[in-house]
């Protein structure tokens, strides 16, 4: 009885400091930074918790495993629930341009670029990172877009679109091959949009 009392008195104070409204956002922000700087393999739940100023148990409470906090950190960059309706909202006309403009915009923004660099680098060597990339870029975005456009072989079309955009991301932002690395984003949009339009809409 007496052994348990001090623990019951001490835990609420720490919980109040750690589980406030901003705690989950602090964890996500710390996770994005840790994954971007260290990569998937070298990032740990304990390290994320330390960077966020919370107990590791709270990371598990909100997100579960390291894979799940990784997925949540990436979702903040893509926001598929908001983006897909916006891309599809005006119908087939211009969907290729809207998609590539959104994709390039995410990469051009330093705040969202960092975790995406982490996932691209990690996906080449780690299955968990590759699974997240497949889940968000393919299933939750491109396959849904292709399926809603009602075209034959939507999954194949989504994968073709993904291969095009991920290839651009690798060459422009990871390897930084010139002149692609420094060309105006609008030029990329103008050249790539017709190809994505064909992938996603032509019967």
Beta strands, then each sheet from edge to edge (+ up, - down):
end
